[in-house]
Amino acid sequence: RYSILPILTLDGIITYDIIEGLVTSKRFLEFLRELLPLTNPYPGPRSVLVLDSCRIHHSEEIRALVEDEACMCFPNVLIFTGY
């Protein structure tokens, strides 16, 4: 069994990872650390991160990482506001 972590924009896929097995909170956190440098301050391109309600998307570690990157957290939507 494999899982895919894609990052999609209006222009298409900008990055992805395919892993064997299920995605854990730890693995998603690592992937998010790789993703954040590809983002821009809001309202620029790549400035809004939309996550579904999957449990691993909403751990305290994820929230802390996103907030450390000067992002605003809302349920199921993260807005990058600048660095």
mmCIF file of the N, C-alpha and C atoms, coordinates in Angstrom:
data_MODEL
# 
_entry.id   MODEL 
# 
loop_
_atom_site.group_PDB 
_atom_site.id 
_atom_site.type_symbol 
_atom_site.label_atom_id 
_atom_site.label_alt_id 
_atom_site.label_comp_id 
_atom_site.label_asym_id 
_atom_site.label_entity_id 
_atom_site.label_seq_id 
_atom_site.pdbx_PDB_ins_code 
_atom_site.Cartn_x 
_atom_site.Cartn_y 
_atom_site.Cartn_z 
_atom_site.occupancy 
_atom_site.B_iso_or_equiv 
_atom_site.pdbx_formal_charge 
_atom_site.auth_seq_id 
_atom_site.auth_comp_id 
_atom_site.auth_asym_id 
_atom_site.auth_atom_id 
_atom_site.pdbx_PDB_model_num 
ATOM 1   N N  . ARG A 1 1  ? 0.842   -1.176 0.000   1.00 0.00 ? 1  ARG A N  1 
ATOM 2   C CA . ARG A 1 1  ? 0.000   0.000  0.000   1.00 0.00 ? 1  ARG A CA 1 
ATOM 3   C C  . ARG A 1 1  ? 0.890   1.243  0.000   1.00 0.00 ? 1  ARG A C  1 
ATOM 4   N N  . TYR A 1 2  ? 0.505   2.223  -0.792  1.00 0.00 ? 2  TYR A N  1 
ATOM 5   C CA . TYR A 1 2  ? 1.260   3.470  -0.899  1.00 0.00 ? 2  TYR A CA 1 
ATOM 6   C C  . TYR A 1 2  ? 0.347   4.662  -0.628  1.00 0.00 ? 2  TYR A C  1 
ATOM 7   N N  . SER A 1 3  ? 0.946   5.743  -0.165  1.00 0.00 ? 3  SER A N  1 
ATOM 8   C CA . SER A 1 3  ? 0.228   7.003  0.051   1.00 0.00 ? 3  SER A CA 1 
ATOM 9   C C  . SER A 1 3  ? 0.938   8.093  -0.723  1.00 0.00 ? 3  SER A C  1 
ATOM 10  N N  . ILE A 1 4  ? 0.190   9.075  -1.181  1.00 0.00 ? 4  ILE A N  1 
ATOM 11  C CA . ILE A 1 4  ? 0.774   10.208 -1.897  1.00 0.00 ? 4  ILE A CA 1 
ATOM 12  C C  . ILE A 1 4  ? 0.427   11.495 -1.162  1.00 0.00 ? 4  ILE A C  1 
ATOM 13  N N  . LEU A 1 5  ? 1.414   12.367 -1.061  1.00 0.00 ? 5  LEU A N  1 
ATOM 14  C CA . LEU A 1 5  ? 1.231   13.705 -0.496  1.00 0.00 ? 5  LEU A CA 1 
ATOM 15  C C  . LEU A 1 5  ? 1.487   14.694 -1.630  1.00 0.00 ? 5  LEU A C  1 
ATOM 16  N N  . PRO A 1 6  ? 0.446   15.161 -2.303  1.00 0.00 ? 6  PRO A N  1 
ATOM 17  C CA . PRO A 1 6  ? 0.648   16.120 -3.394  1.00 0.00 ? 6  PRO A CA 1 
ATOM 18  C C  . PRO A 1 6  ? 0.432   17.555 -2.911  1.00 0.00 ? 6  PRO A C  1 
ATOM 19  N N  . ILE A 1 7  ? 1.119   18.486 -3.543  1.00 0.00 ? 7  ILE A N  1 
ATOM 20  C CA . ILE A 1 7  ? 0.874   19.910 -3.341  1.00 0.00 ? 7  ILE A CA 1 
ATOM 21  C C  . ILE A 1 7  ? 0.403   20.450 -4.685  1.00 0.00 ? 7  ILE A C  1 
ATOM 22  N N  . LEU A 1 8  ? -0.858  20.867 -4.719  1.00 0.00 ? 8  LEU A N  1 
ATOM 23  C CA . LEU A 1 8  ? -1.490  21.318 -5.956  1.00 0.00 ? 8  LEU A CA 1 
ATOM 24  C C  . LEU A 1 8  ? -1.711  22.821 -5.919  1.00 0.00 ? 8  LEU A C  1 
ATOM 25  N N  . THR A 1 9  ? -1.533  23.453 -7.072  1.00 0.00 ? 9  THR A N  1 
ATOM 26  C CA . THR A 1 9  ? -1.863  24.865 -7.235  1.00 0.00 ? 9  THR A CA 1 
ATOM 27  C C  . THR A 1 9  ? -2.760  24.993 -8.458  1.00 0.00 ? 9  THR A C  1 
ATOM 28  N N  . LEU A 1 10 ? -3.171  26.205 -8.739  1.00 0.00 ? 10 LEU A N  1 
ATOM 29  C CA . LEU A 1 10 ? -3.951  26.429 -9.959  1.00 0.00 ? 10 LEU A CA 1 
ATOM 30  C C  . LEU A 1 10 ? -3.140  26.088 -11.202 1.00 0.00 ? 10 LEU A C  1 
ATOM 31  N N  . ASP A 1 11 ? -1.811  26.120 -11.081 1.00 0.00 ? 11 ASP A N  1 
ATOM 32  C CA . ASP A 1 11 ? -0.927  25.821 -12.207 1.00 0.00 ? 11 ASP A CA 1 
ATOM 33  C C  . ASP A 1 11 ? -0.556  24.347 -12.306 1.00 0.00 ? 11 ASP A C  1 
ATOM 34  N N  . GLY A 1 12 ? -0.973  23.545 -11.347 1.00 0.00 ? 12 GLY A N  1 
ATOM 35  C CA . GLY A 1 12 ? -0.656  22.124 -11.383 1.00 0.00 ? 12 GLY A CA 1 
ATOM 36  C C  . GLY A 1 12 ? 0.051   21.664 -10.119 1.00 0.00 ? 12 GLY A C  1 
ATOM 37  N N  . ILE A 1 13 ? 0.690   20.512 -10.203 1.00 0.00 ? 13 ILE A N  1 
ATOM 38  C CA . ILE A 1 13 ? 1.406   19.930 -9.064  1.00 0.00 ? 13 ILE A CA 1 
ATOM 39  C C  . ILE A 1 13 ? 2.774   20.587 -8.957  1.00 0.00 ? 13 ILE A C  1 
ATOM 40  N N  . ILE A 1 14 ? 3.112   21.101 -7.760  1.00 0.00 ? 14 ILE A N  1 
ATOM 41  C CA . ILE A 1 14 ? 4.440   21.699 -7.591  1.00 0.00 ? 14 ILE A CA 1 
ATOM 42  C C  . ILE A 1 14 ? 5.406   20.759 -6.887  1.00 0.00 ? 14 ILE A C  1 
ATOM 43  N N  . THR A 1 15 ? 4.891   19.851 -6.096  1.00 0.00 ? 15 THR A N  1 
ATOM 44  C CA . THR A 1 15 ? 5.729   18.827 -5.483  1.00 0.00 ? 15 THR A CA 1 
ATOM 45  C C  . THR A 1 15 ? 4.828   17.721 -4.939  1.00 0.00 ? 15 THR A C  1 
ATOM 46  N N  . TYR A 1 16 ? 5.419   16.573 -4.678  1.00 0.00 ? 16 TYR A N  1 
ATOM 47  C CA . TYR A 1 16 ? 4.668   15.463 -4.099  1.00 0.00 ? 16 TYR A CA 1 
ATOM 48  C C  . TYR A 1 16 ? 5.643   14.485 -3.482  1.00 0.00 ? 16 TYR A C  1 
ATOM 49  N N  . ASP A 1 17 ? 5.120   13.598 -2.689  1.00 0.00 ? 17 ASP A N  1 
ATOM 50  C CA . ASP A 1 17 ? 5.906   12.519 -2.117  1.00 0.00 ? 17 ASP A CA 1 
ATOM 51  C C  . ASP A 1 17 ? 5.032   11.277 -2.122  1.00 0.00 ? 17 ASP A C  1 
ATOM 52  N N  . ILE A 1 18 ? 5.613   10.160 -2.476  1.00 0.00 ? 18 ILE A N  1 
ATOM 53  C CA . ILE A 1 18 ? 4.923   8.872  -2.434  1.00 0.00 ? 18 ILE A CA 1 
ATOM 54  C C  . ILE A 1 18 ? 5.660   8.023  -1.414  1.00 0.00 ? 18 ILE A C  1 
ATOM 55  N N  . ILE A 1 19 ? 4.919   7.521  -0.448  1.00 0.00 ? 19 ILE A N  1 
ATOM 56  C CA . ILE A 1 19 ? 5.542   6.713  0.593   1.00 0.00 ? 19 ILE A CA 1 
ATOM 57  C C  . ILE A 1 19 ? 4.826   5.378  0.708   1.00 0.00 ? 19 ILE A C  1 
ATOM 58  N N  . GLU A 1 20 ? 5.569   4.396  1.167   1.00 0.00 ? 20 GLU A N  1 
ATOM 59  C CA . GLU A 1 20 ? 4.967   3.095  1.409   1.00 0.00 ? 20 GLU A CA 1 
ATOM 60  C C  . GLU A 1 20 ? 4.266   3.131  2.760   1.00 0.00 ? 20 GLU A C  1 
ATOM 61  N N  . GLY A 1 21 ? 3.024   2.681  2.802   1.00 0.00 ? 21 GLY A N  1 
ATOM 62  C CA . GLY A 1 21 ? 2.262   2.670  4.043   1.00 0.00 ? 21 GLY A CA 1 
ATOM 63  C C  . GLY A 1 21 ? 1.444   3.932  4.229   1.00 0.00 ? 21 GLY A C  1 
ATOM 64  N N  . LEU A 1 22 ? 0.969   4.107  5.451   1.00 0.00 ? 22 LEU A N  1 
ATOM 65  C CA . LEU A 1 22 ? 0.136   5.260  5.774   1.00 0.00 ? 22 LEU A CA 1 
ATOM 66  C C  . LEU A 1 22 ? 0.986   6.462  6.160   1.00 0.00 ? 22 LEU A C  1 
ATOM 67  N N  . VAL A 1 23 ? 0.452   7.644  5.966   1.00 0.00 ? 23 VAL A N  1 
ATOM 68  C CA . VAL A 1 23 ? 1.137   8.872  6.355   1.00 0.00 ? 23 VAL A CA 1 
ATOM 69  C C  . VAL A 1 23 ? 0.842   9.135  7.827   1.00 0.00 ? 23 VAL A C  1 
ATOM 70  N N  . THR A 1 24 ? 1.892   9.276  8.605   1.00 0.00 ? 24 THR A N  1 
ATOM 71  C CA . THR A 1 24 ? 1.741   9.583  10.025  1.00 0.00 ? 24 THR A CA 1 
ATOM 72  C C  . THR A 1 24 ? 1.843   11.094 10.236  1.00 0.00 ? 24 THR A C  1 
ATOM 73  N N  . SER A 1 25 ? 1.482   11.547 11.420  1.00 0.00 ? 25 SER A N  1 
ATOM 74  C CA . SER A 1 25 ? 1.637   12.970 11.751  1.00 0.00 ? 25 SER A CA 1 
ATOM 75  C C  . SER A 1 25 ? 3.092   13.394 11.617  1.00 0.00 ? 25 SER A C  1 
ATOM 76  N N  . LYS A 1 26 ? 4.009   12.540 12.052  1.00 0.00 ? 26 LYS A N  1 
ATOM 77  C CA . LYS A 1 26 ? 5.439   12.857 11.967  1.00 0.00 ? 26 LYS A CA 1 
ATOM 78  C C  . LYS A 1 26 ? 5.867   13.026 10.510  1.00 0.00 ? 26 LYS A C  1 
ATOM 79  N N  . ARG A 1 27 ? 5.454   12.109 9.644   1.00 0.00 ? 27 ARG A N  1 
ATOM 80  C CA . ARG A 1 27 ? 5.835   12.196 8.229   1.00 0.00 ? 27 ARG A CA 1 
ATOM 81  C C  . ARG A 1 27 ? 5.201   13.408 7.565   1.00 0.00 ? 27 ARG A C  1 
ATOM 82  N N  . PHE A 1 28 ? 3.956   13.722 7.906   1.00 0.00 ? 28 PHE A N  1 
ATOM 83  C CA . PHE A 1 28 ? 3.306   14.893 7.337   1.00 0.00 ? 28 PHE A CA 1 
ATOM 84  C C  . PHE A 1 28 ? 4.004   16.169 7.796   1.00 0.00 ? 28 PHE A C  1 
ATOM 85  N N  . LEU A 1 29 ? 4.439   16.211 9.039   1.00 0.00 ? 29 LEU A N  1 
ATOM 86  C CA . LEU A 1 29 ? 5.174   17.363 9.557   1.00 0.00 ? 29 LEU A CA 1 
ATOM 87  C C  . LEU A 1 29 ? 6.474   17.562 8.777   1.00 0.00 ? 29 LEU A C  1 
ATOM 88  N N  . GLU A 1 30 ? 7.195   16.484 8.496   1.00 0.00 ? 30 GLU A N  1 
ATOM 89  C CA . GLU A 1 30 ? 8.421   16.567 7.692   1.00 0.00 ? 30 GLU A CA 1 
ATOM 90  C C  . GLU A 1 30 ? 8.114   17.110 6.299   1.00 0.00 ? 30 GLU A C  1 
ATOM 91  N N  . PHE A 1 31 ? 7.044   16.617 5.699   1.00 0.00 ? 31 PHE A N  1 
ATOM 92  C CA . PHE A 1 31 ? 6.654   17.073 4.363   1.00 0.00 ? 31 PHE A CA 1 
ATOM 93  C C  . PHE A 1 31 ? 6.287   18.549 4.385   1.00 0.00 ? 31 PHE A C  1 
ATOM 94  N N  . LEU A 1 32 ? 5.572   18.969 5.415   1.00 0.00 ? 32 LEU A N  1 
ATOM 95  C CA . LEU A 1 32 ? 5.182   20.371 5.533   1.00 0.00 ? 32 LEU A CA 1 
ATOM 96  C C  . LEU A 1 32 ? 6.407   21.270 5.696   1.00 0.00 ? 32 LEU A C  1 
ATOM 97  N N  . ARG A 1 33 ? 7.414   20.809 6.413   1.00 0.00 ? 33 ARG A N  1 
ATOM 98  C CA . ARG A 1 33 ? 8.666   21.582 6.547   1.00 0.00 ? 33 ARG A CA 1 
ATOM 99  C C  . ARG A 1 33 ? 9.325   21.795 5.179   1.00 0.00 ? 33 ARG A C  1 
ATOM 100 N N  . GLU A 1 34 ? 9.227   20.797 4.309   1.00 0.00 ? 34 GLU A N  1 
ATOM 101 C CA . GLU A 1 34 ? 9.771   20.925 2.955   1.00 0.00 ? 34 GLU A CA 1 
ATOM 102 C C  . GLU A 1 34 ? 8.920   21.862 2.106   1.00 0.00 ? 34 GLU A C  1 
ATOM 103 N N  . LEU A 1 35 ? 7.614   21.894 2.368   1.00 0.00 ? 35 LEU A N  1 
ATOM 104 C CA . LEU A 1 35 ? 6.682   22.705 1.590   1.00 0.00 ? 35 LEU A CA 1 
ATOM 105 C C  . LEU A 1 35 ? 6.773   24.192 1.912   1.00 0.00 ? 35 LEU A C  1 
ATOM 106 N N  . LEU A 1 36 ? 6.899   24.557 3.167   1.00 0.00 ? 36 LEU A N  1 
ATOM 107 C CA . LEU A 1 36 ? 6.806   25.953 3.579   1.00 0.00 ? 36 LEU A CA 1 
ATOM 108 C C  . LEU A 1 36 ? 7.752   26.895 2.832   1.00 0.00 ? 36 LEU A C  1 
ATOM 109 N N  . PRO A 1 37 ? 8.982   26.482 2.496   1.00 0.00 ? 37 PRO A N  1 
ATOM 110 C CA . PRO A 1 37 ? 9.831   27.390 1.715   1.00 0.00 ? 37 PRO A CA 1 
ATOM 111 C C  . PRO A 1 37 ? 9.293   27.693 0.311   1.00 0.00 ? 37 PRO A C  1 
ATOM 112 N N  . LEU A 1 38 ? 8.343   26.912 -0.177  1.00 0.00 ? 38 LEU A N  1 
ATOM 113 C CA . LEU A 1 38 ? 7.763   27.139 -1.503  1.00 0.00 ? 38 LEU A CA 1 
ATOM 114 C C  . LEU A 1 38 ? 6.590   28.108 -1.467  1.00 0.00 ? 38 LEU A C  1 
ATOM 115 N N  . THR A 1 39 ? 6.238   28.607 -0.284  1.00 0.00 ? 39 THR A N  1 
ATOM 116 C CA . THR A 1 39 ? 5.080   29.485 -0.141  1.00 0.00 ? 39 THR A CA 1 
ATOM 117 C C  . THR A 1 39 ? 5.482   30.955 -0.159  1.00 0.00 ? 39 THR A C  1 
ATOM 118 N N  . ASN A 1 40 ? 4.482   31.816 -0.278  1.00 0.00 ? 40 ASN A N  1 
ATOM 119 C CA . ASN A 1 40 ? 4.683   33.262 -0.310  1.00 0.00 ? 40 ASN A CA 1 
ATOM 120 C C  . ASN A 1 40 ? 3.731   33.931 0.662   1.00 0.00 ? 40 ASN A C  1 
ATOM 121 N N  . PRO A 1 41 ? 4.024   35.186 1.027   1.00 0.00 ? 41 PRO A N  1 
ATOM 122 C CA . PRO A 1 41 ? 3.091   35.927 1.876   1.00 0.00 ? 41 PRO A CA 1 
ATOM 123 C C  . PRO A 1 41 ? 1.753   36.132 1.176   1.00 0.00 ? 41 PRO A C  1 
ATOM 124 N N  . TYR A 1 42 ? 0.696   36.123 1.965   1.00 0.00 ? 42 TYR A N  1 
ATOM 125 C CA . TYR A 1 42 ? -0.649  36.377 1.458   1.00 0.00 ? 42 TYR A CA 1 
ATOM 126 C C  . TYR A 1 42 ? -0.758  37.833 1.041   1.00 0.00 ? 42 TYR A C  1 
ATOM 127 N N  . PRO A 1 43 ? -1.350  38.166 -0.084  1.00 0.00 ? 43 PRO A N  1 
ATOM 128 C CA . PRO A 1 43 ? -2.201  37.391 -0.980  1.00 0.00 ? 43 PRO A CA 1 
ATOM 129 C C  . PRO A 1 43 ? -1.480  36.914 -2.235  1.00 0.00 ? 43 PRO A C  1 
ATOM 130 N N  . GLY A 1 44 ? -0.185  36.708 -2.186  1.00 0.00 ? 44 GLY A N  1 
ATOM 131 C CA . GLY A 1 44 ? 0.571   36.293 -3.359  1.00 0.00 ? 44 GLY A CA 1 
ATOM 132 C C  . GLY A 1 44 ? 0.280   34.870 -3.778  1.00 0.00 ? 44 GLY A C  1 
ATOM 133 N N  . PRO A 1 45 ? 0.875   34.465 -4.896  1.00 0.00 ? 45 PRO A N  1 
ATOM 134 C CA . PRO A 1 45 ? 0.712   33.081 -5.341  1.00 0.00 ? 45 PRO A CA 1 
ATOM 135 C C  . PRO A 1 45 ? 1.289   32.121 -4.299  1.00 0.00 ? 45 PRO A C  1 
ATOM 136 N N  . ARG A 1 46 ? 0.688   30.972 -4.184  1.00 0.00 ? 46 ARG A N  1 
ATOM 137 C CA . ARG A 1 46 ? 1.108   29.950 -3.217  1.00 0.00 ? 46 ARG A CA 1 
ATOM 138 C C  . ARG A 1 46 ? 1.085   30.492 -1.786  1.00 0.00 ? 46 ARG A C  1 
ATOM 139 N N  . SER A 1 47 ? 0.051   31.239 -1.451  1.00 0.00 ? 47 SER A N  1 
ATOM 140 C CA . SER A 1 47 ? -0.017  31.847 -0.118  1.00 0.00 ? 47 SER A CA 1 
ATOM 141 C C  . SER A 1 47 ? -1.124  31.278 0.765   1.00 0.00 ? 47 SER A C  1 
ATOM 142 N N  . VAL A 1 48 ? -1.913  30.356 0.247   1.00 0.00 ? 48 VAL A N  1 
ATOM 143 C CA . VAL A 1 48 ? -2.993  29.752 1.036   1.00 0.00 ? 48 VAL A CA 1 
ATOM 144 C C  . VAL A 1 48 ? -2.836  28.239 0.993   1.00 0.00 ? 48 VAL A C  1 
ATOM 145 N N  . LEU A 1 49 ? -2.829  27.644 2.155   1.00 0.00 ? 49 LEU A N  1 
ATOM 146 C CA . LEU A 1 49 ? -2.738  26.193 2.272   1.00 0.00 ? 49 LEU A CA 1 
ATOM 147 C C  . LEU A 1 49 ? -4.076  25.679 2.772   1.00 0.00 ? 49 LEU A C  1 
ATOM 148 N N  . VAL A 1 50 ? -4.711  24.830 1.993   1.00 0.00 ? 50 VAL A N  1 
ATOM 149 C CA . VAL A 1 50 ? -6.009  24.264 2.369   1.00 0.00 ? 50 VAL A CA 1 
ATOM 150 C C  . VAL A 1 50 ? -5.801  22.798 2.723   1.00 0.00 ? 50 VAL A C  1 
ATOM 151 N N  . LEU A 1 51 ? -6.203  22.444 3.923   1.00 0.00 ? 51 LEU A N  1 
ATOM 152 C CA . LEU A 1 51 ? -6.093  21.068 4.392   1.00 0.00 ? 51 LEU A CA 1 
ATOM 153 C C  . LEU A 1 51 ? -7.483  20.544 4.712   1.00 0.00 ? 51 LEU A C  1 
ATOM 154 N N  . ASP A 1 52 ? -7.699  19.269 4.435   1.00 0.00 ? 52 ASP A N  1 
ATOM 155 C CA . ASP A 1 52 ? -8.993  18.698 4.793   1.00 0.00 ? 52 ASP A CA 1 
ATOM 156 C C  . ASP A 1 52 ? -9.006  18.348 6.280   1.00 0.00 ? 52 ASP A C  1 
ATOM 157 N N  . SER A 1 53 ? -10.016 17.654 6.706   1.00 0.00 ? 53 SER A N  1 
ATOM 158 C CA . SER A 1 53 ? -10.188 17.385 8.132   1.00 0.00 ? 53 SER A CA 1 
ATOM 159 C C  . SER A 1 53 ? -9.446  16.150 8.630   1.00 0.00 ? 53 SER A C  1 
ATOM 160 N N  . CYS A 1 54 ? -8.541  15.630 7.842   1.00 0.00 ? 54 CYS A N  1 
ATOM 161 C CA . CYS A 1 54 ? -7.758  14.471 8.266   1.00 0.00 ? 54 CYS A CA 1 
ATOM 162 C C  . CYS A 1 54 ? -7.044  14.791 9.585   1.00 0.00 ? 54 CYS A C  1 
ATOM 163 N N  . ARG A 1 55 ? -7.101  13.871 10.502  1.00 0.00 ? 55 ARG A N  1 
ATOM 164 C CA . ARG A 1 55 ? -6.551  14.096 11.847  1.00 0.00 ? 55 ARG A CA 1 
ATOM 165 C C  . ARG A 1 55 ? -5.078  14.519 11.822  1.00 0.00 ? 55 ARG A C  1 
ATOM 166 N N  . ILE A 1 56 ? -4.266  13.938 10.953  1.00 0.00 ? 56 ILE A N  1 
ATOM 167 C CA . ILE A 1 56 ? -2.836  14.270 10.943  1.00 0.00 ? 56 ILE A CA 1 
ATOM 168 C C  . ILE A 1 56 ? -2.568  15.692 10.479  1.00 0.00 ? 56 ILE A C  1 
ATOM 169 N N  . HIS A 1 57 ? -3.522  16.335 9.840   1.00 0.00 ? 57 HIS A N  1 
ATOM 170 C CA . HIS A 1 57 ? -3.343  17.714 9.386   1.00 0.00 ? 57 HIS A CA 1 
ATOM 171 C C  . HIS A 1 57 ? -3.487  18.726 10.511  1.00 0.00 ? 57 HIS A C  1 
ATOM 172 N N  . HIS A 1 58 ? -3.967  18.307 11.664  1.00 0.00 ? 58 HIS A N  1 
ATOM 173 C CA . HIS A 1 58 ? -4.344  19.270 12.693  1.00 0.00 ? 58 HIS A CA 1 
ATOM 174 C C  . HIS A 1 58 ? -3.742  18.973 14.063  1.00 0.00 ? 58 HIS A C  1 
ATOM 175 N N  . SER A 1 59 ? -2.541  18.420 14.081  1.00 0.00 ? 59 SER A N  1 
ATOM 176 C CA . SER A 1 59 ? -1.877  18.181 15.361  1.00 0.00 ? 59 SER A CA 1 
ATOM 177 C C  . SER A 1 59 ? -1.311  19.501 15.890  1.00 0.00 ? 59 SER A C  1 
ATOM 178 N N  . GLU A 1 60 ? -0.979  19.518 17.159  1.00 0.00 ? 60 GLU A N  1 
ATOM 179 C CA . GLU A 1 60 ? -0.392  20.730 17.753  1.00 0.00 ? 60 GLU A CA 1 
ATOM 180 C C  . GLU A 1 60 ? 0.957   21.054 17.119  1.00 0.00 ? 60 GLU A C  1 
ATOM 181 N N  . GLU A 1 61 ? 1.728   20.025 16.747  1.00 0.00 ? 61 GLU A N  1 
ATOM 182 C CA . GLU A 1 61 ? 3.020   20.263 16.095  1.00 0.00 ? 61 GLU A CA 1 
ATOM 183 C C  . GLU A 1 61 ? 2.839   20.947 14.746  1.00 0.00 ? 61 GLU A C  1 
ATOM 184 N N  . ILE A 1 62 ? 1.824   20.536 13.997  1.00 0.00 ? 62 ILE A N  1 
ATOM 185 C CA . ILE A 1 62 ? 1.533   21.163 12.701  1.00 0.00 ? 62 ILE A CA 1 
ATOM 186 C C  . ILE A 1 62 ? 1.148   22.616 12.915  1.00 0.00 ? 62 ILE A C  1 
ATOM 187 N N  . ARG A 1 63 ? 0.263   22.863 13.859  1.00 0.00 ? 63 ARG A N  1 
ATOM 188 C CA . ARG A 1 63 ? -0.175  24.232 14.147  1.00 0.00 ? 63 ARG A CA 1 
ATOM 189 C C  . ARG A 1 63 ? 1.018   25.104 14.552  1.00 0.00 ? 63 ARG A C  1 
ATOM 190 N N  . ALA A 1 64 ? 1.883   24.592 15.421  1.00 0.00 ? 64 ALA A N  1 
ATOM 191 C CA . ALA A 1 64 ? 3.044   25.360 15.870  1.00 0.00 ? 64 ALA A CA 1 
ATOM 192 C C  . ALA A 1 64 ? 3.976   25.673 14.705  1.00 0.00 ? 64 ALA A C  1 
ATOM 193 N N  . LEU A 1 65 ? 4.231   24.697 13.840  1.00 0.00 ? 65 LEU A N  1 
ATOM 194 C CA . LEU A 1 65 ? 5.098   24.924 12.687  1.00 0.00 ? 65 LEU A CA 1 
ATOM 195 C C  . LEU A 1 65 ? 4.531   26.004 11.783  1.00 0.00 ? 65 LEU A C  1 
ATOM 196 N N  . VAL A 1 66 ? 3.262   25.911 11.488  1.00 0.00 ? 66 VAL A N  1 
ATOM 197 C CA . VAL A 1 66 ? 2.627   26.880 10.600  1.00 0.00 ? 66 VAL A CA 1 
ATOM 198 C C  . VAL A 1 66 ? 2.636   28.269 11.232  1.00 0.00 ? 66 VAL A C  1 
ATOM 199 N N  . GLU A 1 67 ? 2.321   28.358 12.507  1.00 0.00 ? 67 GLU A N  1 
ATOM 200 C CA . GLU A 1 67 ? 2.320   29.657 13.174  1.00 0.00 ? 67 GLU A CA 1 
ATOM 201 C C  . GLU A 1 67 ? 3.725   30.238 13.263  1.00 0.00 ? 67 GLU A C  1 
ATOM 202 N N  . ASP A 1 68 ? 4.757   29.387 13.400  1.00 0.00 ? 68 ASP A N  1 
ATOM 203 C CA . ASP A 1 68 ? 6.145   29.863 13.397  1.00 0.00 ? 68 ASP A CA 1 
ATOM 204 C C  . ASP A 1 68 ? 6.518   30.487 12.064  1.00 0.00 ? 68 ASP A C  1 
ATOM 205 N N  . GLU A 1 69 ? 5.830   30.097 11.007  1.00 0.00 ? 69 GLU A N  1 
ATOM 206 C CA . GLU A 1 69 ? 6.082   30.649 9.678   1.00 0.00 ? 69 GLU A CA 1 
ATOM 207 C C  . GLU A 1 69 ? 5.201   31.862 9.398   1.00 0.00 ? 69 GLU A C  1 
ATOM 208 N N  . ALA A 1 70 ? 4.661   32.473 10.458  1.00 0.00 ? 70 ALA A N  1 
ATOM 209 C CA . ALA A 1 70 ? 3.826   33.685 10.350  1.00 0.00 ? 70 ALA A CA 1 
ATOM 210 C C  . ALA A 1 70 ? 2.568   33.437 9.525   1.00 0.00 ? 70 ALA A C  1 
ATOM 211 N N  . CYS A 1 71 ? 1.937   32.314 9.776   1.00 0.00 ? 71 CYS A N  1 
ATOM 212 C CA . CYS A 1 71 ? 0.700   31.968 9.083   1.00 0.00 ? 71 CYS A CA 1 
ATOM 213 C C  . CYS A 1 71 ? -0.470  32.071 10.049  1.00 0.00 ? 71 CYS A C  1 
ATOM 214 N N  . MET A 1 72 ? -1.637  32.270 9.497   1.00 0.00 ? 72 MET A N  1 
ATOM 215 C CA . MET A 1 72 ? -2.860  32.295 10.292  1.00 0.00 ? 72 MET A CA 1 
ATOM 216 C C  . MET A 1 72 ? -3.564  30.958 10.128  1.00 0.00 ? 72 MET A C  1 
ATOM 217 N N  . CYS A 1 73 ? -3.987  30.372 11.216  1.00 0.00 ? 73 CYS A N  1 
ATOM 218 C CA . CYS A 1 73 ? -4.648  29.068 11.177  1.00 0.00 ? 73 CYS A CA 1 
ATOM 219 C C  . CYS A 1 73 ? -6.145  29.218 11.382  1.00 0.00 ? 73 CYS A C  1 
ATOM 220 N N  . PHE A 1 74 ? -6.890  28.654 10.493  1.00 0.00 ? 74 PHE A N  1 
ATOM 221 C CA . PHE A 1 74 ? -8.341  28.565 10.599  1.00 0.00 ? 74 PHE A CA 1 
ATOM 222 C C  . PHE A 1 74 ? -8.699  27.101 10.416  1.00 0.00 ? 74 PHE A C  1 
ATOM 223 N N  . PRO A 1 75 ? -9.852  26.671 10.884  1.00 0.00 ? 75 PRO A N  1 
ATOM 224 C CA . PRO A 1 75 ? -10.228 25.270 10.637  1.00 0.00 ? 75 PRO A CA 1 
ATOM 225 C C  . PRO A 1 75 ? -10.201 24.961 9.141   1.00 0.00 ? 75 PRO A C  1 
ATOM 226 N N  . ASN A 1 76 ? -9.376  24.009 8.768   1.00 0.00 ? 76 ASN A N  1 
ATOM 227 C CA . ASN A 1 76 ? -9.257  23.502 7.398   1.00 0.00 ? 76 ASN A CA 1 
ATOM 228 C C  . ASN A 1 76 ? -8.642  24.476 6.406   1.00 0.00 ? 76 ASN A C  1 
ATOM 229 N N  . VAL A 1 77 ? -8.223  25.676 6.822   1.00 0.00 ? 77 VAL A N  1 
ATOM 230 C CA . VAL A 1 77 ? -7.556  26.616 5.913   1.00 0.00 ? 77 VAL A CA 1 
ATOM 231 C C  . VAL A 1 77 ? -6.420  27.295 6.667   1.00 0.00 ? 77 VAL A C  1 
ATOM 232 N N  . LEU A 1 78 ? -5.240  27.331 6.060   1.00 0.00 ? 78 LEU A N  1 
ATOM 233 C CA . LEU A 1 78 ? -4.098  28.029 6.634   1.00 0.00 ? 78 LEU A CA 1 
ATOM 234 C C  . LEU A 1 78 ? -3.688  29.120 5.656   1.00 0.00 ? 78 LEU A C  1 
ATOM 235 N N  . ILE A 1 79 ? -3.575  30.356 6.118   1.00 0.00 ? 79 ILE A N  1 
ATOM 236 C CA . ILE A 1 79 ? -3.223  31.468 5.240   1.00 0.00 ? 79 ILE A CA 1 
ATOM 237 C C  . ILE A 1 79 ? -1.831  31.959 5.601   1.00 0.00 ? 79 ILE A C  1 
ATOM 238 N N  . PHE A 1 80 ? -0.933  31.961 4.637   1.00 0.00 ? 80 PHE A N  1 
ATOM 239 C CA . PHE A 1 80 ? 0.417   32.447 4.845   1.00 0.00 ? 80 PHE A CA 1 
ATOM 240 C C  . PHE A 1 80 ? 0.401   33.966 4.755   1.00 0.00 ? 80 PHE A C  1 
ATOM 241 N N  . THR A 1 81 ? 0.769   34.636 5.846   1.00 0.00 ? 81 THR A N  1 
ATOM 242 C CA . THR A 1 81 ? 0.658   36.088 5.892   1.00 0.00 ? 81 THR A CA 1 
ATOM 243 C C  . THR A 1 81 ? 1.994   36.800 5.766   1.00 0.00 ? 81 THR A C  1 
ATOM 244 N N  . GLY A 1 82 ? 3.080   36.101 5.744   1.00 0.00 ? 82 GLY A N  1 
ATOM 245 C CA . GLY A 1 82 ? 4.389   36.730 5.606   1.00 0.00 ? 82 GLY A CA 1 
ATOM 246 C C  . GLY A 1 82 ? 5.391   36.061 6.520   1.00 0.00 ? 82 GLY A C  1 
ATOM 247 N N  . TYR A 1 83 ? 6.630   36.455 6.382   1.00 0.00 ? 83 TYR A N  1 
ATOM 248 C CA . TYR A 1 83 ? 7.690   35.809 7.166   1.00 0.00 ? 83 TYR A CA 1 
ATOM 249 C C  . TYR A 1 83 ? 8.364   36.782 8.080   1.00 0.00 ? 83 TYR A C  1 
# 
